[in-house]
Amino acid sequence: MPDGFHPASSSSSFSQRGVVMIPVSALVTFIVYIVCIGLIFFLLWWLIDYVGLPEPFHKVAKVILAVFAVLILISLLMSLAGQPLVRW
């Protein structure tokens, strides 16, 4: 056995080291959110192409959509650690 390893107190040593234990239900919920949000952003991306906006507006709309998608993704990832960027 490695020095300092005690099987009976392994869970307390994880919390002392700063390791975050994420429950499986939170991961499943996270994956469902990612799939739903990804589908919504994909449909919005497709709609921007389908409508046929003139070129400067087309690119600006896609950039704004991409920024929102990244911000939501960062917020969801931070919420797994308990510090969401945006509180829903």
C-alpha positions in Angstrom: 0.0 0.0 0.0 1.2 3.5 -0.7 2.3 5.6 2.2 -0.6 7.5 3.8 -3.3 5.5 2.0 -6.1 4.3 4.3 -9.1 2.6 2.6 -11.5 3.5 5.4 -10.8 7.2 5.1 -10.4 7.4 1.3 -13.5 9.6 0.8 -12.3 12.1 3.3 -8.9 12.3 1.7 -10.6 13.1 -1.7 -12.4 16.1 -0.2 -9.2 17.3 1.4 -7.4 17.1 -1.9 -10.1 19.2 -3.7 -11.4 16.4 -5.9 -15.0 17.1 -6.8 -17.3 14.0 -6.9 -20.1 14.5 -9.4 -23.2 12.3 -9.0 -24.3 10.2 -12.0 -27.7 11.9 -12.0 -26.1 15.3 -12.5 -24.1 14.0 -15.4 -27.2 12.5 -17.1 -29.0 15.8 -16.6 -26.0 17.7 -18.0 -25.9 15.5 -21.1 -29.7 16.0 -21.7 -29.2 19.8 -21.4 -26.3 19.7 -23.8 -28.3 17.7 -26.4 -31.3 19.9 -26.1 -29.3 23.1 -26.3 -27.2 21.8 -29.1 -30.4 20.9 -31.1 -31.8 24.4 -30.5 -28.6 26.1 -31.6 -28.3 23.8 -34.6 -31.8 24.7 -35.7 -31.1 28.4 -35.3 -27.8 28.1 -37.3 -29.7 26.3 -40.0 -32.5 29.0 -39.9 -29.9 31.7 -40.4 -28.7 29.9 -43.6 -32.2 29.1 -44.8 -33.5 32.7 -44.5 -30.7 34.0 -46.7 -29.6 37.2 -45.0 -27.3 39.5 -46.8 -23.6 38.8 -46.1 -22.7 41.2 -43.3 -25.9 40.4 -41.4 -25.4 36.7 -42.0 -21.9 36.6 -40.5 -22.9 38.9 -37.6 -25.9 36.7 -36.7 -23.7 33.6 -36.8 -21.1 35.2 -34.5 -23.7 36.3 -32.0 -25.2 32.8 -32.0 -21.8 31.2 -31.5 -21.0 33.6 -28.6 -24.3 32.7 -26.9 -23.6 29.0 -27.4 -20.2 29.2 -25.9 -21.4 31.2 -22.9 -24.2 28.7 -22.2 -21.7 25.8 -22.5 -19.3 27.5 -20.1 -22.1 28.2 -17.7 -23.2 24.6 -17.8 -19.7 23.3 -17.2 -19.2 25.7 -14.3 -22.5 24.6 -12.8 -21.1 21.0 -12.5 -18.5 22.4 -10.1 -21.1 24.5 -8.2 -20.2 27.9 -9.6 -22.6 28.7 -12.5 -21.7 31.7 -14.7 -25.4 32.5 -15.1 -28.0 31.5 -12.5 -31.1 30.2 -14.3 
